[in-house]
């Protein structure tokens, strides 16, 4: 699917230029100049989509054999979907770093809300007297 999607993203003008190396070397020339080869972007959407499809199929298994785990499974898929959307939006919209820094903690909220276990923090023995 990656070759087909790469053609579609290049057709939609979602590409960058390879500025780090020269192009293919042929017998006619020494290659192309840096920054002349188009590299399709947003191809992470392909493996992410396949991953999400298999996870949704996994919900069927979870629903049948482990119904108490369904909330954890769905919250994980929701968090991953949000991060995939963030990655795609970053490729298309070229988001500022402050949004890339702010949005992942928000994406982790479904997992935090669905977590039902306890949490313990064990400090090293050298600093335990200072913190009680």
C-alpha positions, -999 to 999 in steps of 0.1 A, spaced: 0 0 0 29 24 6 38 28 -31 2 35 -40 -3 60 -11 30 77 -19 18 84 -54 -14 98 -40 3 121 -15 27 134 -41 -3 141 -64 -19 160 -35 14 180 -31 22 165 3 59 159 -2 93 173 8 127 174 -9 156 152 -1 183 176 9 207 152 25 221 132 -4 224 131 -41 200 111 -63 204 79 -82 237 77 -101 234 67 -137 258 62 -164 249 95 -180 255 117 -150 268 117 -115 233 119 -101 209 147 -92 216 177 -70 205 177 -34 170 191 -29 157 180 -63 142 146 -54 106 146 -42 100 125 -10 64 118 -2 53 126 34 25 114 56 32 77 48 30 68 85 -7 68 80 -5 35 61 11 13 89 -10 32 115 -42 24 96 -33 -13 94 -24 -13 131 -57 3 140 -76 -22 118 -60 -52 135 -67 -36 169 -103 -31 161 -104 -68 151 -88 -74 185 -117 -58 202 -139 -86 188 -116 -111 205 -115 -90 237 -152 -86 238 -157 -124 234 -130 -138 257 -120 -110 280 -150 -86 284 -134 -69 315 -105 -56 293 -126 -39 267 -124 -4 282 -86 -6 283 -84 -18 247 -107 10 234 -89 37 254 -56 26 239 -70 27 204 -84 62 211 -51 75 223 -32 59 193 -58 73 169 -53 108 183 -15 106 179 -18 93 144 -41 123 136 -15 146 152 13 132 130 -8 135 99 -19 171 108 18 179 115 28 167 80 0 186 63 -3 218 84 34 220 97 23 226 133 44 247 157 65 228 183 44 241 212 13 223 198 34 191 193 45 194 230 10 201 243 -12 176 224 5 142 234 -4 146 271 -40 153 261 -39 122 239 -29 101 269 -60 111 289 -81 81 277 -55 57 289 -51 75 322 -89 76 328 -93 39 320 -64 28 342 -79 10 373 -48 -3 390 -28 11 419 4 31 416 34 29 439 66 49 438 97 35 456 124 61 463 160 52 466 171 45 502 195 75 501 167 101 498 139 84 518 148 102 550 143 136 533 109 128 519 95 106 547 
